[in-house]
Amino acid sequence: MFGATLNHGDTAWILISTGLVLFMIPGLAFFYGGMVRSKNFLAMLMQNVFAMGLLAVIWAVVGYSLAFGRFGDGGWLGGFDHLGLAGVKADDALGLGIPVILFCAFQMTFAMITPALITGATADRLKFSAYAVFIGVWLVLVYAPVAHWVFGGGWIAKMGALDFAGGAVVHINAGAAALAMVILVGPRKGHGKEPMPPHALPWTLLGTGILWFGWFGFNAGSALAADGVAAQAVLNTILAPSAAMLGWLLLEKVKGKHVTTLGAASGAVAGMVAITPCAGFVGAMPSLLIGFAAGMLCYLALFLKERFRLDDALDVLAVHLVGGLFGSVALGLFADSAVNPLVTHNGLFISGGGVELLKDQVVASAAVFAFAFVATMAIGKVLDLTMGLRVDEEAEDIGLDQALHAETAYSYDSRI
């Protein structure tokens, strides 16, 4: 029996949302997997699926405690009081109307997918052993502190910055880490000299659909209730990606004379990223504007990696870093207390608004970016010096599927 303070409807919705966010991880695997060369397809799937196994365990042992210990203390890091989920029970100790163990499970899925986002930047060349160690250490030293700052009532939350579902915690955090890893790992062999087209865009489109479906749990679930705010988040999670797809394809048509399926998928995901911090804080029309602008901005960001010669294999920087930064700052323009009473300062473009929230959003975004980039650089450098980050040239030529996993995604043997 639930205690008197627990809400059955809210609990049911967060149970569903937890499953939806978990389902996003295989969606991400196929979204990325279709874009790599066929010889690296299984390696990309494996990196994402493995994150589900390793990071759930680490979250239960230490991650949740570091992120949500001393909930609401306004500090820099949670405590060690919930190691091994000690004291995390089926009651409403946090006053959210749902069991604490369910809140823990919901946040676990965020912790699992965030490091997985980084895999797209280092595709085709990262050692699996190095990847395994990296994401485990990164969850503890980078993700958990940032989650405490924002979601756990730490200093960013106390300052007044908002992040409905992870614009800073998930996307800026992972995007900054991806930038650091791209610099450390270096480009793929033949990058810029030989074509490296996606091997199976149908997988990428399937992954996009799964991601979009799961994103309803990601965004609307972050309301932590089955209420009007969740409903607004659902609507915005449809509108912003739709508008972003149009914005991306418009510039793609102007620039390249063709609209592509990859562009449609990338544009939609850019919109999902940008609306994530805003989903339960803005109205429908602002979500359209945020999505459309994000689609165009993230498309234009693709040219920055060429300008700086960064081999971000699957455009993590353009979609997640730029999209996350834009969405987090845009919240300072469009946040509306009429949508969500947790908005204490309306955005600059909303009636009665000012620059207070915009300043907080810029500070929070910059702080998360700087911390994640520097900390990831340090972690990656130590791993590179001790165990090495990337495979050798022979393994890169053969493909990671065979070299690291002794498997192939596709059989060309007529007997099979």
N, C-alpha and C positions, 0 to 999 in steps of 0.2 A: 504493500500500500504506500502511495506517495504521502509525504507529509502535507500538512494543511497549506503550506506556503507554495507548494508546487502547482504549476498550471499544466493540466493534461494536454491541452491543445498546443501550447508552446513547446512542450516536451516532444510531442509527436512530430511537430515541424522540424525541430532541430535534429531529431533522430533521422529524418529523411534527408535533411541538408547535409549531415555528416556523410551519409552514403553518396550523395551527389558529388561532394568535393573529392572524396576518395576516387570516384569514377573518373574525375578529371585527369588523374595521373596516367592511366592507359590512353586516354584521349590525347594527352600531351605527347606520349610516346609515339603514337601514330602521326600526329601533326608534324613532329620533328622527323620521324622515321621516313616518311615519304619524301622528304627533301634531301636526304643523304644519298650517296651512291649505293647501289645494291649490295656491294661487298661490305658495307658497314651498317646495314639495316638492323640486324639482330643486336649488334653492339649498342645501338641507340635505344632499342626497346629494352635491352637488359639494364642499361643505366637507370632508366626511369622506373622499371619494375623493381629493381633492387632497392631503390630509394624507399619504396613502400615497406620493405622488410626491415632494413637497418634502422631507419629513422623513427619508426614506431617504437622500437625497443628503447632507443636512446631517449626519446621523448618521455616514455614512462619512467625510466630510471632517473633521469636528471633534468631533462629539458623543461618539462612542465614546471618544476619547482623553480628553476632559474627565471622563467618567464612570468610566472603568476604567483610565486611566493611573495608575501607581504603585499598583496593586491591593494592597489590604490595608495601606495606610500609616497608617490611622487619622486621616487629615487631612480637609481641607475641600473639596479639589478635585483631580481627577486632573491629569495633566500634559499636555504637548503632544508626547510621544514617539510617539504613534500617529496623528498627523495624516495624513489620507489613508490610514488603515489601515496605516501603516508598521509592519512587524514583526508584523502580525497574520497568522499563517500556519496551515497545516493540521497543526499539531502540538498537543501538550498542555502548553503553557508554563504554564498556570494550575493544572495538577495536578487537573483536573476529570474526566478520563477521556474528554473529547470534544475535537474540534479547536477551537482558539481562534476560528477564523473562524466556526464554527457558534455558539459562545457569543455572538459579536458579532452574528450575524444574529438569534438568538433575542432578545437584548436590544434590537435595532433595532425589532422589532415592538412591544415595550412602549413605546418612545419614540415610535412612530408613533400608537398608539391613545390615549395619555394626553392630548395636546393636543386630540385630536378629541372627547374627552369634554366639553370646555368648550363646544362648539358648541350643546348643548341649552339652555344658560342664556341665550344671546344670540340665540336663533332669531328670525327674521323682521325683523331690523333692522340687522344688521352688514354693513358694506361688505366685499365680497370682497377687495379690495385690502388693506384694513386687516387682515383676518383672515389673509391670506397672510403679511404681514410679521410679524404678532403671533406666530403659531405657530412661525415660524422662529426669531425672537429668543427666545421663551419656552423653546424646546427647549435652546438654548445656555446661557441665563442662569439658568434655574430648574430645568428637569428634570434636566439633566446634573449640576449640583452635588448635588441631592438623591439622585440615583441613586448617586453616588459615596459619599455619607454612609452609605447603607444597603447597597446591592448591591455597591459597589466596595470595601468594607472600610474606609470612612471613619469619622468620629468616632462616629456613631450605632451602627454595628456594633461598634466597639471598646468603647463604653460597655456593650454587652450587650443592647440592644434587638433584637427579632426582627421580621422582616417576610418571610414566606415567599414571597409572590408580588406584593406591591405595595400593601398597605393604605395605607402612608404614601407610597411613591414614586409610585404611580399615583392612588389615589382621594382621599386627603387633599390631595395636591398639586394635582390638577385641581379638586377641590371648592373649595379656598381661592381658586384662580385664578378660578373661575366666580363666586364671591361678589364679588371685586374688579371683574370685568368687568360684572356686573349693576349694580353701583353706578355705574360710570363711564358705561355706555351708556345707562342709564335705561330706563323702561318702554316697551313697544310703544304705538303710537298706539291709543287707545281701550281700553287695558288697565283692567280694572275697571269699564268702562262698557258694553262690548258683548261678546257671546259670542265666544269664539275656540276652538271645539271641535276635537278631532282630526278630520282629514278622512278618514282611512282606517286604522282600527284593525287590520284584517287585516295590513297591512304591519308594524305594531308587533309583533303576535304572531309573525309570521315572523322579524322581527329578534330577538325574544327567543329563539326556538329556535336561531337561528344563533349568538347570543351564548353561550347555554348550552353548545352543542356546542363552540364554540371555547374556552370557559373551561376545558375539560379540559386543553388545551395550556397555557393561561395558568397554571393552578394546579399540575397534576401535572407539567407540563414543568419547573416551577421546582425540582423535586427534582434536576434535571440528571442523572438516572439512571433506568433502568427497574427500580425496586426496590420494596420494601415501603412506603417513604415515599410514592412516587408513587401506589401503589395506595390508600393511606389518603387521599391528596389527591383522588383520583377519587371515592371513596365520599363524602367530605365535600362535594364539589362537587355531588353529587346531593342529599344530605340537607339541607344548609343552605338552598339556594334553595327546596326543597319546603316546608320548615317555615316559611320566611319568607313564602311565598305564603299559607299558611294563616293566619299571624299578621296579615298585612295585610288579608286578606279578612274575618277575624273582626271587626276594628275597623271596617272599611268597612261591614259589615252592621249593626253596632251604631249607627254614626254616621248612615249614609245609607239604611238599610233595603234596600239592594241590594248584591250583589257584581257587580263589573264585570270585563270582559276587560282593561281598562287596569289595574285594580287587581291582577289576577293577574299580568300581565306586570311591573308595577312592583315588586310584592312579590318575585317570583322574582329580579329583577336586584338588589334590595336584599340578598337573601341571598347572591348571588354576590359582591357587593362585600364584605359583612361577613366572609365566610369566607376571602377572599383572603389576608389576612395570617396566618391561622390554619391553612390547609389541610393542611399537612404537619407541624403541631405539636400537633394536638389529636385526640382520639379521636372516635368516631362519635356518642356521646350528647352530649358537649359541642357538637358541630357542630349537632345538632338544637336545643339550647337557644340557641346563638348565632343561628341562623337565625330561629327563632321570635321571639325578642326583637327582632332587627333588623327584621323585617317590621312589627311593631307600632310600634317606635320611629321608623322612617323614615316610616310613615304619619302618625304624630302630628306629625312635623317639617314636614309640608305646611302646617300651620296657622301655623307661624312666619313663613313668607314673606308670608302675609296680614297677620299682626300687624305686621310691619315694612315692609309694602308693597313687597316686592321682586318684580320681574317676572322670576322664574326660570322661563322659559317651559315647560321640559320637566322640571322637578323634579330638576335636577342636584344642588342643595344637599341636598335631603332624602334622595336615594338614594346619591349618591357621597360627599358630604362627611360627612353624619351616619353613613351606613353604614360608611365608611372609618374614621372616628374610633372608632365603637363596636367594630368588629372588631379594631382595633389595641389598644384598651384591654382588650377581652375576652380577648385572648391572654395578658395578664398574670394572668388568672383561671384559665385552663384549659390552658395549655401543659404538656405531659407528656413527660418524658424517656423514658418507656416507648414512646412513639410515635416519637420522633426523638432520638437521642443528642446532637444539637446544642443541645438545651434543657439549659442548665447550671443553671437555677433553675426548678423547677416553679412553675406558677401558684398563686395563693392558694387556690383551691378543690381543688387536687390534693394527694394525700398527699405529705407532705414538703415542700410548697411554703411560700412566704412572700410578702412584699411586694416583694422585690428586683426581680423582673421587672416587676411592675406599675408601680413607680416609673419604671423605664426606659422602659416603653411610654408612659406619660403624658408624660414629658419629650420623647421622640422625636416623638410626635404633635403636641404643642404647638409644638415647634421647626419642624417641617415646615409646619404651618399658618401660623405667623407669617411665616416666610420667604417662602413662596409668595404669601401675601396681599400683603405689602408690596412684594415685587419685581414682582408682576403689576400692582399699582396704579401703580408707577413706569413700567413699560413701557407700559401702557395710556394713561397720562396724556400721555406724550411723543407717542405715536401720535395721540392725539386732538388735540393742539395742532398737530401738523405736517400730518397728512393726513386727520384726522377719522375717527371710528370708525363712525358710523352713516349710513345712507342718508337722503336727504331724504324729506319727507312724501309727495311724489308717487310716488317709487319704492316706498315702503311701501304706498301705496294700490294701486298697480298690481300689486305682488307682486315679489319678488326674482327669480323665474324669468325674467320678461320684462324687468324693469328692468336686471338685471345680466348675464343670460346669453342673452337673446333667444330663449328656449325656453319651451315649456309641457309639463308632465308628461302632460296629458290633452288629446286633441283632441275637440271637440264638433261638428266639421264632418261632416255626413252623407256627404260625398263621400269621406271617408278611412276 
